[in-house]
Amino acid sequence: MHSDVTQFDLTAPASLQAVLKHLAAEPGTHTPIAGGTELMVALGAGRLQQRSLLSIQHLHELRFIRVEDEAIHIGSGTTFTDVRRSAEIAKHLPLLVQSASWTGSVANQNRATIGGNICNASPAADTPPALLAYGASVTLVSASGERTMRYIDFHLGYKKTALRPDELLHTIHVPLHFAGYRQYIRKVGTRNAQAISKIALAGLAKIEDQRLVDIRLGAASLTDRPVRCFATEDALRNRLLAPESLEETIRAARAALASETHAIDDIRSTARYRSAVAGNLVEEFLRSLVP
Ligand SMILES: Cc1cc2nc3c(=O)[nH]c(=O)nc-3n(C[C@H](O)[C@H](O)[C@H](O)COP(=O)(O)OP(=O)(O)OC[C@H]3O[C@@H](n4cnc5c(N)ncnc54)[C@H](O)[C@@H]3O)c2cc1C
């Protein structure tokens, strides 16, 4: 059933502090709206419960890309187009640029924010695999202060996050520790463009003397939330990446991935397909690492 828009209020407080005050005064009453590319679909479909929308789209305090020695800090209100156009992000975090370029259409990317992509907490969102592989952390703000946590702890389940009703996601911090890592990302959907993923994988690998000294794998659309595949990483770390041992390495990776993840069935795909294709992607990444 479609919503009647006249039943909704939209307030656009002038500053971040004013937004946080609203959230603190009536926690759980207001829905923050950034680009609105998720929320307007939910509103149109009659799935939006709260009738009060609090715009954060215009807040310059949330729209920035700041590069420091150890990390890149990205404001939650940064759009996908901002991400795609940032030379610094392209230089240091190519997986993030690639995933931003996959999100919807260009028109969508002009409005959609990285914060909205994360806070919407869809297991199929495009940026989480890269952010998980890069080991991002996030800062949440409220009228009473701020807290920073590992991004991996932010997702608590299907459409569930660690955000309290009086909090906003403020900044995503991505460490710059990955110079010299081989980087991989792939999204599998119904089409190459404008499709939500059926499965997506981002990977980073550090190789020294043909040995896989570090590997980091982030996946979307595999389980009820974006996941880091720690057991698979453990099964692969310190393995020799030589042609003669590659098949055994791939078998070990596939087995570890299947046992650590419980793939989901939903409207876009089946658990069986997801599990098989996730294994294929890990295999593709591993094969690309062998000379
Ligand atoms: C045609 C179309 C195609 C799409 N294709 C893709 C795709 O390929 N891949 C993909 O991943 N997504 C896709 N999307 C979904 C959507 O565009 C993205 O998830 C986008 O990043 C959402 O950002 P937004 O700023 O528009 O979020 P909004 O719709 O404004 O908000 C989404 C949710 O996040 C919350 N929120 C937003 N910002 C904050 C914040 N700073 N703090 C706390 N909560 C916040 C809102 O309250 C809401 O619950 C598509 C959407 C459409 C309409």
The ligand as an ORCA input file, in Angstrom:
! r2SCAN-3c Opt
* xyz 0 1
  C      17.136      2.696     -7.854
  C      17.975      2.323     -6.651
  C      19.088      1.522     -6.848
  C      19.890      1.166     -5.755
  N      20.988      0.381     -5.973
  C      21.792      0.055     -4.945
  C      22.942     -0.762     -5.155
  O      23.261     -1.181     -6.260
  N      23.712     -1.057     -4.062
  C      23.423     -0.594     -2.817
  O      24.174     -0.872     -1.880
  N      22.327      0.177     -2.599
  C      21.512      0.492     -3.612
  N      20.394      1.278     -3.407
  C      20.091      1.681     -2.040
  C      20.562      3.082     -1.614
  O      20.740      3.942     -2.731
  C      21.868      3.035     -0.815
  O      21.775      2.154      0.265
  C      22.266      4.421     -0.302
  O      23.604      4.406      0.101
  C      21.418      4.908      0.856
  O      21.900      6.186      1.244
  P      20.921      7.395      1.513
  O      21.769      8.543      1.912
  O      20.024      7.634      0.354
  O      20.095      6.811      2.736
  P      18.656      7.237      3.302
  O      17.588      6.659      2.438
  O      18.593      8.683      3.565
  O      18.705      6.461      4.698
  C      18.829      5.061      4.767
  C      18.793      4.632      6.237
  O      19.957      5.068      6.918
  C      19.621      5.948      8.008
  N      20.673      6.965      8.014
  C      21.169      7.638      6.956
  N      22.228      8.380      7.332
  C      22.391      8.181      8.660
  C      23.324      8.654      9.633
  N      24.302      9.501      9.313
  N      23.200      8.226     10.905
  C      22.194      7.370     11.257
  N      21.299      6.868     10.382
  C      21.397      7.281      9.093
  C      18.232      6.460      7.702
  O      17.543      6.816      8.868
  C      17.624      5.235      7.019
  O      17.221      4.301      7.981
  C      19.564      1.627     -4.461
  C      18.435      2.438     -4.278
  C      17.649      2.771     -5.345
  C      16.438      3.650     -5.128
*
